Amino acid sequence: MIQETIGAMQQAVQERLLHCRTAQDVQAVRVQYLGKKGELTALLKGMKNVPPAERPAFGQLVNAARSALEAKLQERQAEVEEQEMATRLQSETLDITLPSRQPVRGHMHPLHLTRRHMEEAFLRMGFSLVEGPEIETDYFNFQCLNFPPDHPARDMQDSMYLTDSLLLRTHTSPMQARVLQSHKPNEPVKVIVPGKVYRWDYDATHSPVFHQMEGLIVDRHIRFSDLKGMLEDFLREIFGASTKVRFRASYFPFTEPSAEVDISCVMCGGEGCRVCSHTGWLEILGCGMVHPNVLRLNGYDPEQVTGFAFGMGVERIAMLKYGIDDLRLFYENDMRFLTQF
Ligand code: PHE
């Protein structure tokens, strides 16, 4: 009778252990059979109902069953723990042969590339590079450059004033005056001035902040033909050797004579491209011979020296060079645009 009960119990435990997946599962089985209120423990407690003569045999049987069960439980527990460990190791494995994530590397902005390209061309021609303040006085921005007070050309520039006499410079030309004033009278000068300028204007081809590059040469016997030759060389360097260049008479208070320079649409296949005008020519910069008044106002003698100056927009050159029809793209920081350069 008791043997059968124990046999059935052993069978049941065997069965249960097979389904154990964790050490906790095994512990639950242990409690169910060997715990204080366990099934095998209950058998032992029932010994008092057994006739005294049969008790030793009964006790032996139950205790043997108990040890056998405990051994099985321990065996299964060890197995399950080993499996648990194996699964955990598997899931925590690092595959060190996977390729690493590449950090995103920065690169140059198209405006910066253009500015560099322009600077390098001028540095090779023997210019020095200087920079000046973006907050400028009315005196340097206008007066030293031969703008008469209340001259309409001041309005043309869409100035942004900070106080009565301070403004955000509307062009890099005030550096013409600053450079001349910082030299001894009539000393030769050959500089370019890259930098930010500010105008009250905003659409697809105008930004309130944009970049210009100014050039100034003053020396003995500088002629308009020197200006033409140098700018032609520069523009062919930037846009390619087959670029045609034309000079149109224009007006600036600080140069006389003054000109605007156009280039032929070579970079995008001529007429009808989205950047070119229908004429096949594009305006690219302003220039002229330094006005005698500008030399005088800044301590130079127009009887002794002459000079030329030019100023161009970096955005405009970048737009033409890369065929970009909306200058706002330069400032939006859209990586799909920027990574193309
Ligand atoms: N400062 C002028 C402008 O911003 C350009 C210019 C520079 C013209 C030098 C002549 C000489 O439009």
Residues whose N, C-alpha, C, O or C-beta is under 5 A from the ligand:
A	BS01	LIG	T170 H171 S173 F252 T255 G286 C287 G288 A309 F310 G311
